[in-house]
Amino acid sequence: LIATNSIGLPFCLEQMEFCICLLLTILGYIPGIIYAVYVLVALGSEERDRDYDTLA
């Protein structure tokens, strides 16, 4: 469940990304990892930028 941990830590557990990643990891480890990398690269930068904007 390493793929879901990398998604669940930076994002809230109630978000759809975590649920999708968990489902894909249960169905097959490789699809879960691929989706986790996609979320961290594509969607993660937007979330991180938004968090830093609120601090500034």
LINWO-V819569 format. One record per backbone hydrogen bond with DSSP energy under -0.5 kcal/mol. NH is the residue of the N-H (numbers start at 1). CO is the residue of the C=O. Records with the same first field share a line. If there is no record, write none. Layout:
NH = CO / CO
This chain:
5 = 1
6 = 2
7 = 3
8 = 4
9 = 5
10 = 6
11 = 7
15 = 12
19 = 15
20 = 16
21 = 17
22 = 18
23 = 19
24 = 20
25 = 21
26 = 22
27 = 23
28 = 24
32 = 24 / 28
33 = 29
34 = 30
35 = 31
36 = 32
37 = 33
38 = 34
39 = 35
40 = 36
41 = 37
42 = 38
43 = 38 / 39
44 = 39
45 = 41
47 = 43
48 = 44
49 = 45
50 = 46
51 = 47
52 = 48
53 = 49
54 = 50
55 = 51
56 = 52
